């Protein structure tokens, strides 16, 4: 029993000590979602309420550099009008882990860009409809605060544009997103944890 408690204590200490500085190491996974969206829309229609869900799955190909895929669905309404957006594609992130630009001790800034298929359908109360479908591109800065060594709460300000075909050839917006990401250890950290548990 004492041996198991000792191993558990070592596991917790090592995981907290390593993960606190290794969320964005090469080989780690990034899983999470933007769960709400407050939007300033540049279209003629006025958006009063919006909700967004954008799950993401990424892999750190190098320290502080992650690439992966995303799915995006957002819906908004305003005085009888509705706005449905959707998209799927790839994204990339670069984390700036310089202590000189940290706002808080357990936080860091990052930049995100994405490209893929995107669409937007807008219906107004007088019965008119516009839609845009085609290439979707987005980019902007973000900030992550690590509430635990492997869970980060995020804020992301992003400019998005969709261009292609439909009644309207382009659709663009400036989005402020909040959400969370879970940073899962890669093989390197897993081997280290296994070694420390086996040989405390």
C-alpha positions as CSV (number, residue, x, y, z in Angstrom):
1,X,0.0,0.0,0.0
2,X,2.8,2.4,0.9
3,X,4.6,1.5,-2.3
4,X,1.5,2.4,-4.4
5,X,1.0,5.7,-2.5
6,X,4.7,6.6,-3.1
7,X,4.3,5.9,-6.8
8,X,1.1,8.0,-7.0
9,X,2.9,10.9,-5.2
10,X,5.8,10.6,-7.6
11,X,3.4,10.6,-10.6
12,X,1.6,13.7,-9.4
13,X,4.8,15.6,-8.6
14,X,6.5,14.7,-11.9
15,X,3.4,15.4,-13.9
16,X,2.8,18.8,-12.3
17,X,6.5,19.7,-12.6
18,X,6.9,18.6,-16.2
19,X,3.4,19.6,-17.6
20,X,3.5,23.1,-16.1
21,X,6.3,23.9,-18.5
22,X,5.6,21.5,-21.3
23,X,2.1,22.0,-22.6
24,X,3.3,23.0,-26.0
25,X,6.2,20.6,-26.4
26,X,6.7,18.6,-29.7
27,X,4.6,15.4,-29.7
28,X,1.8,16.7,-27.4
29,X,-1.9,16.8,-28.4
30,X,-4.3,19.8,-28.3
31,X,-8.0,19.0,-27.8
32,X,-10.7,21.6,-27.1
33,X,-13.3,24.0,-28.4
34,X,-14.4,27.6,-28.6
35,X,-17.7,27.5,-26.8
36,X,-19.1,31.0,-27.1
37,X,-18.8,33.8,-29.6
38,X,-19.5,37.5,-29.3
39,X,-19.6,38.9,-32.8
40,X,-19.3,42.3,-34.5
41,X,-20.7,41.5,-38.0
42,X,-19.7,43.7,-41.0
43,X,-22.8,42.7,-43.1
44,X,-25.8,44.9,-43.4
45,X,-27.8,42.7,-41.0
46,X,-27.4,43.5,-37.3
47,X,-26.4,40.5,-35.1
48,X,-27.9,40.8,-31.6
49,X,-27.2,37.2,-30.3
50,X,-24.8,34.6,-31.3
51,X,-23.5,31.2,-30.2
52,X,-20.5,29.3,-31.6
53,X,-19.1,25.8,-31.2
54,X,-15.8,25.1,-32.8
55,X,-14.1,21.9,-31.7
56,X,-10.4,21.5,-32.5
57,X,-7.8,18.7,-32.5
58,X,-4.2,19.6,-33.0
59,X,-0.7,18.0,-32.8
60,X,2.5,19.8,-31.9
61,X,4.9,19.2,-34.8
62,X,7.6,21.4,-33.0
63,X,7.8,23.1,-29.6
64,X,5.2,25.8,-29.5
65,X,3.9,25.0,-33.1
66,X,0.6,23.1,-33.4
67,X,-1.4,22.1,-36.5
68,X,-4.7,20.3,-36.8
69,X,-8.3,20.3,-37.9
70,X,-11.5,22.1,-36.8
71,X,-15.2,22.1,-37.4
72,X,-17.2,25.3,-36.9
73,X,-20.9,25.9,-36.4
74,X,-22.3,29.2,-35.3
75,X,-25.9,30.6,-35.1
76,X,-27.2,34.0,-34.4
77,X,-30.6,35.8,-34.4
78,X,-31.7,39.4,-34.4
79,X,-35.3,40.6,-34.6
80,X,-36.6,37.8,-36.8
81,X,-33.5,37.4,-38.9
82,X,-31.1,34.5,-38.6
83,X,-27.5,33.8,-39.5
84,X,-26.1,30.3,-39.8
85,X,-22.4,29.8,-40.4
86,X,-20.4,26.6,-40.8
87,X,-17.0,25.4,-41.8
88,X,-14.3,22.7,-41.7
89,X,-10.6,22.9,-42.4
90,X,-7.1,23.0,-41.0
91,X,-5.6,25.4,-38.5
92,X,-2.1,26.3,-37.2
93,X,-0.9,27.9,-33.9
94,X,2.3,29.5,-32.7
95,X,2.7,30.0,-28.9
96,X,4.8,32.9,-27.7
97,X,6.3,31.6,-24.5
98,X,8.6,34.6,-23.7
99,X,8.4,35.6,-20.1
100,X,8.9,39.2,-21.1
101,X,5.5,39.4,-22.7
102,X,3.5,37.3,-20.1
103,X,0.5,39.1,-18.6
104,X,0.2,36.5,-15.8
105,X,2.7,33.8,-14.6
106,X,0.7,30.8,-15.9
107,X,-0.3,32.3,-19.3
108,X,1.0,32.9,-22.8
109,X,0.0,34.6,-26.0
110,X,-0.5,32.7,-29.3
111,X,-1.4,33.5,-32.9
112,X,-3.8,31.3,-34.9
113,X,-4.6,31.0,-38.6
114,X,-7.0,28.7,-40.4
115,X,-8.1,27.8,-43.9
116,X,-10.8,25.5,-45.3
117,X,-14.4,25.4,-46.5
118,X,-16.8,27.9,-45.1
119,X,-20.3,29.0,-45.7
120,X,-22.9,31.5,-44.3
121,X,-26.6,31.7,-44.8
122,X,-28.5,34.8,-43.7
123,X,-32.3,35.2,-43.6
124,X,-33.9,38.5,-42.9
125,X,-37.4,39.1,-41.5
126,X,-38.8,40.4,-44.9
127,X,-38.0,37.1,-46.5
128,X,-34.8,37.9,-48.2
129,X,-31.9,35.5,-48.1
130,X,-28.2,35.7,-48.9
131,X,-25.6,33.0,-48.8
132,X,-21.8,32.6,-49.3
133,X,-20.0,29.3,-49.8
134,X,-16.3,28.8,-50.6
135,X,-12.9,29.3,-49.2
136,X,-12.8,30.3,-45.5
137,X,-9.7,32.0,-44.0
138,X,-9.2,33.4,-40.5
139,X,-6.4,34.8,-38.4
140,X,-5.8,36.6,-35.2
141,X,-4.1,36.8,-31.7
142,X,-5.1,34.8,-28.6
143,X,-4.3,34.4,-25.0
144,X,-4.3,31.3,-22.8
145,X,-4.3,31.0,-19.0
146,X,-3.5,27.6,-17.6
147,X,-5.8,26.9,-14.7
148,X,-4.1,23.5,-14.3
149,X,-0.9,22.2,-15.9
150,X,-2.8,20.7,-18.8
151,X,-6.0,22.8,-19.1
152,X,-6.0,26.3,-20.6
153,X,-8.8,28.9,-20.7
154,X,-8.6,31.0,-23.8
155,X,-9.6,34.3,-25.4
156,X,-9.2,34.6,-29.2
157,X,-9.8,37.7,-31.4
158,X,-10.1,36.6,-35.0
159,X,-10.9,38.1,-38.4
160,X,-12.7,35.7,-40.7
161,X,-13.6,35.9,-44.3
162,X,-15.4,33.5,-46.7
163,X,-15.2,34.0,-50.4
164,X,-16.6,32.0,-53.3
165,X,-20.0,31.7,-54.7
166,X,-23.6,32.4,-53.7
167,X,-25.8,35.5,-53.6
168,X,-23.0,37.3,-51.8
169,X,-19.4,36.6,-53.0
170,X,-17.8,37.5,-49.7
171,X,-18.7,37.4,-46.0
172,X,-16.5,38.8,-43.3
173,X,-16.6,39.3,-39.5
174,X,-14.5,40.1,-36.5
175,X,-15.1,37.4,-33.8
176,X,-14.2,37.4,-30.1
177,X,-14.1,33.8,-28.9
178,X,-13.7,32.3,-25.4
179,X,-13.1,28.6,-24.9
180,X,-10.8,26.0,-23.5
181,X,-8.0,23.6,-24.6
182,X,-6.7,20.4,-23.0
183,X,-3.0,19.6,-23.5
184,X,-2.3,15.9,-23.6
185,X,1.2,14.5,-23.0
186,X,3.0,13.0,-26.0
187,X,5.1,9.8,-26.1
188,X,8.2,11.5,-24.6
189,X,6.4,12.6,-21.5
190,X,4.5,9.3,-21.2
191,X,7.8,7.4,-21.2
192,X,9.2,9.7,-18.5
193,X,6.1,9.3,-16.3
194,X,6.2,5.5,-16.8
195,X,9.9,5.4,-15.9
196,X,9.4,7.5,-12.8
197,X,6.5,5.3,-11.6
198,X,8.4,2.1,-12.3
199,X,11.6,3.3,-10.6
200,X,10.5,5.9,-7.9
